[in-house]
Amino acid sequence: MEFFLSNIQALLKNYLDSPELPSHEALLALLEGGISVLEGENSSYRPLADDGKAGGLLDFTSDEFKDFPLVIVPDLHGRGKFILDILNLKIGGKSVLELLQSGQVYVLCVGDIFHSENRGRERWKKAFLECMAGNLVNEALTQEMKENLSLLEMLLSLKSAFASHFHILKGNHENVLNEDLRPKHGNVPFCKFCDEGNMVRDFLQHAYDDLILHEIYCFENALPICAAFKKCVVSHAEPATFFSRSQLINYHEDFSMVSFALTWTANGAASEGTVEHFFRELLPESARDIAWYFTGHRPVLGKYALRQEGRLVQIHNPDVEQVALVLPGKKFEPERDIVDVERNFRHELH
């Protein structure tokens, strides 16, 4: 086991530290492997949709699944070091990576893999000026994409290595084609400081080709959009409205409504009581009174923000490497259980 753990740590660090973009061959192989894992996930925790495809819901609420620690990871936005620090986080004397290897932890990322956002504001501005001058594969954008693609490599490797214990949900930034096809996929173009969505798409098309673009697109659309565990429900954004378990599983039938409502919701835009509806629909009756709904998406100041009458907690602070820990035998407490992994906080189970 030590050999395996040291190997995967070295692999992930090599991705992060590489001065070069991933090769076409290496990136394609990782994408094909990751898509295969996502499309072939075990139906015991990812029920099949009516069309036979992997559904949009991860469901770990049944008695067949042990109540292992759950690490909920907010929006990543190119932060590969964040992933390495999470893997080194100690829970009960063992690192998250060791617990993944022994199948004794769940790690759930809420999505938003690409785009450094405010952290890369000045770099985006430089890249935009170069793109407007016709230089689509410029130095500033290359540095941005090194971060994004190395993170993607890390996530694909972890998903392939720990398929049933490492998970990624679709966020609103999982739209590599920058399409505006709400009737089809619920995707909305991304533009914050300049023209980031189109710039990333054009960069990938010119630095690689249409095949890599297509494979990233397939990866994004193979991601689930909601997860239910024994004491919580998680999606990228606050649920704008309520969906049944069947609707979540069959999200490809109504992807525009379901995906958009769980990835793009602005603060204050959700219908009242949606979280309570999700608890009743997805969780055992015994857990509903102590359950929490977790999201990222909208940035918060400090550790967290509470919504939906205090039943939903937003944990995405882009300036801090923090995660939420939902621990067996304990009621979740935001002040105690939202921890800064960059400081290698040792959160012991008792």
C-alpha positions as CSV (number, residue, x, y, z in Angstrom):
1,M,0.0,0.0,0.0
2,E,2.8,2.4,0.8
3,F,4.2,1.9,-2.6
4,F,0.8,2.7,-4.2
5,L,0.3,5.8,-2.1
6,S,3.7,7.2,-2.7
7,N,3.3,6.5,-6.4
8,I,-0.1,8.3,-6.7
9,Q,1.2,11.2,-4.6
10,A,4.2,11.5,-6.9
11,L,2.0,11.3,-10.0
12,L,-0.4,14.1,-8.8
13,K,2.5,16.3,-7.8
14,N,4.1,15.8,-11.2
15,Y,0.9,17.0,-12.8
16,L,0.8,20.1,-10.6
17,D,4.5,20.9,-11.0
18,S,4.9,20.3,-14.7
19,P,6.2,23.3,-16.6
20,E,4.4,22.1,-19.7
21,L,0.9,21.6,-20.8
22,P,-0.2,17.9,-20.8
23,S,0.5,16.1,-24.0
24,H,-2.4,15.4,-26.3
25,E,-1.9,11.6,-25.9
26,A,-1.7,11.7,-22.1
27,L,-4.7,14.0,-21.7
28,L,-6.8,12.0,-24.1
29,A,-6.0,8.7,-22.3
30,L,-7.0,10.2,-18.9
31,L,-10.2,11.6,-20.3
32,E,-11.2,8.4,-22.0
33,G,-10.5,6.5,-18.8
34,G,-12.4,8.9,-16.6
35,I,-15.4,9.0,-18.9
36,S,-15.4,5.2,-18.9
37,V,-15.5,5.1,-15.1
38,L,-18.2,7.7,-14.9
39,E,-20.4,6.0,-17.5
40,G,-19.9,2.6,-15.9
41,E,-20.3,3.5,-12.2
42,N,-21.9,0.9,-9.9
43,S,-25.7,1.3,-9.9
44,S,-25.8,0.5,-6.2
45,Y,-24.8,4.1,-5.6
46,R,-25.4,5.7,-8.9
47,P,-28.8,4.4,-10.1
48,L,-29.3,3.9,-13.8
49,A,-31.7,6.3,-15.6
50,D,-34.6,4.9,-17.6
51,D,-32.4,5.0,-20.8
52,G,-29.8,2.8,-19.2
53,K,-27.2,5.5,-18.7
54,A,-25.6,6.4,-15.3
55,G,-28.1,8.7,-13.6
56,G,-27.6,12.1,-12.2
57,L,-27.9,11.1,-8.5
58,L,-25.2,9.6,-6.2
59,D,-27.1,7.8,-3.4
60,F,-25.2,6.5,-0.4
61,T,-28.2,6.5,2.0
62,S,-29.0,2.8,2.1
63,D,-27.8,0.5,4.9
64,E,-25.4,-1.3,2.5
65,F,-23.1,1.7,2.7
66,K,-21.1,2.3,5.9
67,D,-21.2,5.8,7.4
68,F,-17.6,6.8,6.6
69,P,-16.3,10.3,7.0
70,L,-17.4,12.6,4.1
71,V,-15.1,15.3,2.8
72,I,-17.0,18.0,0.8
73,V,-14.8,20.1,-1.4
74,P,-16.1,23.4,-2.7
75,D,-15.3,25.0,-6.1
76,L,-11.8,24.3,-7.2
77,H,-11.2,26.8,-10.0
78,G,-7.7,25.5,-11.0
79,R,-6.4,25.0,-7.5
80,G,-4.5,21.8,-7.8
81,K,-2.6,22.3,-4.5
82,F,-5.9,22.3,-2.8
83,I,-6.4,18.7,-3.8
84,L,-2.9,17.7,-2.6
85,D,-3.6,19.4,0.8
86,I,-6.9,17.6,1.1
87,L,-5.2,14.2,0.5
88,N,-2.8,15.0,3.3
89,L,-5.6,16.0,5.8
90,K,-5.6,13.7,8.8
91,I,-8.9,12.2,10.0
92,G,-8.6,9.8,12.9
93,G,-4.8,9.6,12.5
94,K,-4.9,8.6,8.8
95,S,-4.6,10.8,5.8
96,V,-7.5,11.2,3.4
97,L,-5.3,9.4,0.8
98,E,-4.8,6.5,3.1
99,L,-8.5,6.3,3.8
100,L,-9.3,6.4,0.1
101,Q,-7.0,3.5,-0.5
102,S,-8.7,1.5,2.3
103,G,-12.2,2.5,1.2
104,Q,-13.0,4.3,4.5
105,V,-13.8,7.8,3.3
106,Y,-15.8,9.6,0.7
107,V,-14.5,12.7,-1.1
108,L,-17.1,14.8,-3.0
109,C,-16.1,17.8,-5.1
110,V,-18.9,20.1,-6.0
111,G,-17.5,21.1,-9.4
112,D,-16.1,24.2,-11.1
113,I,-12.8,22.7,-12.2
114,F,-11.7,25.5,-14.7
115,H,-11.3,29.3,-14.5
116,S,-9.2,30.9,-11.7
117,E,-11.7,33.8,-11.5
118,N,-10.6,36.6,-9.1
119,R,-7.3,34.9,-8.2
120,G,-6.3,35.3,-11.9
121,R,-8.0,38.6,-12.7
122,E,-4.8,40.4,-14.0
123,R,-3.8,37.3,-15.9
124,W,-7.2,37.1,-17.6
125,K,-6.9,40.7,-18.6
126,K,-3.5,40.1,-20.2
127,A,-4.8,37.0,-22.0
128,F,-7.8,38.8,-23.3
129,L,-5.7,41.6,-24.9
130,E,-3.5,38.9,-26.6
131,C,-6.6,37.0,-27.8
132,M,-8.1,40.2,-29.2
133,A,-4.8,40.6,-31.1
134,G,-5.2,37.2,-32.6
135,N,-2.8,35.4,-30.4
136,L,-5.0,32.7,-28.9
137,V,-2.3,30.5,-27.4
138,N,-0.6,33.3,-25.5
139,E,1.6,33.1,-22.4
140,A,-0.9,34.4,-19.9
141,L,-3.6,32.0,-21.1
142,T,-1.1,29.1,-21.2
143,Q,-0.3,29.7,-17.5
144,E,-4.0,29.7,-16.7
145,M,-4.6,26.5,-18.7
146,K,-1.6,24.7,-17.1
147,E,-3.4,25.2,-13.8
148,N,-6.8,24.1,-15.1
149,L,-5.5,21.0,-17.0
150,S,-3.2,19.8,-14.3
151,L,-6.1,19.9,-11.9
152,L,-8.2,18.0,-14.4
153,E,-5.5,15.4,-14.7
154,M,-5.4,15.0,-10.9
155,L,-9.2,14.6,-10.6
156,L,-9.4,12.1,-13.5
157,S,-6.6,10.1,-11.9
158,L,-8.3,10.1,-8.5
159,K,-11.6,9.2,-10.0
160,S,-10.1,6.3,-11.9
161,A,-8.2,5.0,-8.9
162,F,-11.0,5.4,-6.3
163,A,-14.1,5.2,-8.4
164,S,-16.6,4.5,-5.6
165,H,-15.1,6.8,-3.0
166,F,-14.0,9.9,-5.0
167,H,-16.7,11.9,-6.8
168,I,-17.2,15.1,-8.7
169,L,-20.5,16.9,-9.4
170,K,-21.2,19.1,-12.4
171,G,-20.9,22.8,-11.7
172,N,-21.8,25.8,-13.8
173,H,-18.2,26.1,-15.1
174,E,-18.4,22.6,-16.6
175,N,-19.2,24.0,-20.0
176,V,-16.0,23.8,-22.0
177,L,-17.8,24.6,-25.3
178,N,-19.2,27.8,-23.7
179,E,-22.5,26.9,-25.2
180,D,-25.8,28.6,-24.5
181,L,-28.1,25.7,-25.0
182,R,-30.4,25.8,-22.0
183,P,-33.1,23.8,-23.8
184,K,-30.5,21.0,-24.3
185,H,-28.0,21.0,-21.4
186,G,-28.8,23.8,-19.0
187,N,-25.4,25.4,-19.9
188,V,-24.9,29.1,-19.9
189,P,-21.8,30.9,-21.4
190,F,-19.3,32.1,-18.8
191,C,-17.9,35.6,-18.8
192,K,-16.7,37.4,-15.7
193,F,-13.8,39.8,-16.3
194,C,-13.5,39.5,-20.1
195,D,-14.4,36.5,-22.3
196,E,-13.1,33.6,-20.3
197,G,-15.5,30.9,-21.6
198,N,-14.7,31.5,-25.3
199,M,-11.0,32.0,-24.6
200,V,-10.7,28.6,-22.9
201,R,-12.6,26.9,-25.7
202,D,-10.5,28.6,-28.4
203,F,-7.2,27.9,-26.6
204,L,-8.0,24.1,-26.3
205,Q,-9.0,24.0,-29.9
206,H,-5.8,25.6,-31.1
207,A,-3.4,24.1,-28.5
208,Y,-4.9,20.7,-28.9
209,D,-7.8,19.9,-31.3
210,D,-11.6,19.3,-31.5
211,L,-11.1,15.8,-30.1
212,I,-9.8,17.0,-26.8
213,L,-12.6,19.6,-26.6
214,H,-15.2,16.8,-27.4
215,E,-13.7,14.5,-24.7
216,I,-13.8,17.2,-22.0
217,Y,-17.4,18.0,-23.0
218,C,-18.3,14.3,-22.7
219,F,-16.6,14.2,-19.3
220,E,-18.6,17.2,-18.1
221,N,-21.9,15.7,-19.2
222,A,-21.1,12.3,-17.6
223,L,-20.9,14.0,-14.2
224,P,-23.7,13.6,-11.7
225,I,-25.4,16.7,-10.4
226,C,-26.6,15.8,-6.9
227,A,-25.4,13.5,-4.1
228,A,-27.2,12.1,-1.0
229,F,-25.5,10.7,2.0
230,K,-26.9,9.5,5.3
231,K,-27.0,12.9,6.9
232,C,-26.7,15.4,4.0
233,V,-27.5,16.3,0.4
234,V,-25.0,18.1,-1.8
235,S,-25.2,19.9,-5.1
236,H,-23.1,22.6,-6.7
237,A,-25.6,25.4,-6.1
238,E,-28.6,26.0,-3.9
239,P,-31.5,24.1,-5.5
240,A,-33.7,26.7,-7.3
241,T,-36.7,24.4,-7.1
242,F,-37.6,20.9,-6.0
243,F,-37.0,17.7,-8.1
244,S,-38.0,14.2,-7.4
245,R,-35.6,11.4,-7.0
246,S,-36.6,10.1,-10.5
247,Q,-36.1,13.5,-12.1
248,L,-32.6,13.7,-10.6
249,I,-31.7,10.2,-11.8
250,N,-33.1,10.9,-15.3
251,Y,-31.5,14.3,-15.6
252,H,-30.6,13.8,-19.2
253,E,-34.3,13.8,-20.1
254,D,-34.7,17.2,-18.7
255,F,-31.1,18.3,-18.4
256,S,-31.9,22.0,-19.0
257,M,-34.2,22.4,-16.0
258,V,-32.5,20.1,-13.6
259,S,-28.9,21.0,-14.4
260,F,-29.5,24.8,-14.5
261,A,-31.5,24.7,-11.2
262,L,-28.7,22.9,-9.4
263,T,-25.7,24.7,-10.9
264,W,-26.6,28.4,-11.5
265,T,-28.8,29.5,-8.7
266,A,-28.1,33.0,-7.4
267,N,-28.4,33.9,-3.7
268,G,-32.0,34.6,-3.0
269,A,-33.3,33.1,-6.2
270,A,-34.3,29.7,-4.8
271,S,-37.9,28.8,-3.9
272,E,-38.6,28.6,-0.2
273,G,-38.5,25.1,1.3
274,T,-36.7,23.3,-1.5
275,V,-34.1,21.9,0.9
276,E,-36.7,20.4,3.2
277,H,-38.3,18.8,0.1
278,F,-35.0,17.3,-0.9
279,F,-34.5,15.9,2.6
280,R,-37.9,14.3,2.5
281,E,-37.3,12.9,-0.9
282,L,-33.7,11.6,-0.5
283,L,-32.9,10.9,3.1
284,P,-34.1,8.4,5.7
285,E,-36.7,9.8,8.0
286,S,-34.4,9.3,11.0
287,A,-31.9,11.8,9.5
288,R,-34.1,14.6,8.3
289,D,-34.1,16.6,11.5
290,I,-30.3,16.7,11.7
291,A,-29.5,16.8,8.0
292,W,-27.6,19.6,6.2
293,Y,-27.6,20.7,2.5
294,F,-24.1,21.7,1.2
295,T,-23.3,23.9,-1.8
296,G,-20.5,25.9,-3.2
297,H,-21.0,28.2,-6.2
298,R,-21.5,31.6,-4.7
299,P,-18.4,32.9,-2.7
300,V,-18.8,33.5,1.0
301,L,-16.8,35.7,3.5
302,G,-15.2,33.7,6.3
303,K,-16.1,30.1,6.8
304,Y,-19.7,29.8,5.5
305,A,-23.1,31.3,4.9
306,L,-26.4,29.8,5.9
307,R,-29.6,29.8,3.7
308,Q,-32.9,28.0,3.6
309,E,-33.7,28.8,7.3
310,G,-30.3,27.6,8.4
311,R,-30.5,24.1,6.7
312,L,-28.2,24.9,3.8
313,V,-24.5,25.9,4.2
314,Q,-22.4,27.5,1.5
315,I,-18.7,26.7,1.9
316,H,-17.0,28.3,-1.1
317,N,-14.4,30.8,0.1
318,P,-12.0,31.1,-2.9
319,D,-9.3,32.6,-0.6
320,V,-9.1,29.6,1.7
321,E,-8.6,25.9,1.2
322,Q,-11.5,24.8,3.4
323,V,-13.6,21.7,3.3
324,A,-16.7,20.5,5.2
325,L,-16.3,17.2,7.2
326,V,-19.4,15.2,7.9
327,L,-18.3,12.6,10.5
328,P,-19.9,9.4,11.6
329,G,-21.7,9.6,15.0
330,K,-21.6,13.4,15.1
331,K,-24.0,16.1,14.3
332,F,-22.4,18.5,11.8
333,E,-21.4,21.8,13.4
334,P,-20.2,24.5,10.9
335,E,-17.7,26.2,13.3
336,R,-16.0,22.9,14.2
337,D,-16.4,20.9,11.0
338,I,-15.5,23.3,8.3
339,V,-11.7,23.1,8.4
340,D,-8.7,24.7,6.7
341,V,-6.7,22.0,5.0
342,E,-3.8,24.2,4.0
343,R,-2.9,24.3,7.7
344,N,-3.1,20.5,7.8
345,F,-5.7,20.7,10.5
346,R,-5.8,17.4,12.4
347,H,-9.5,16.6,12.9
348,E,-9.7,13.5,15.0
349,L,-12.6,11.1,15.2
350,H,-13.7,10.0,18.7
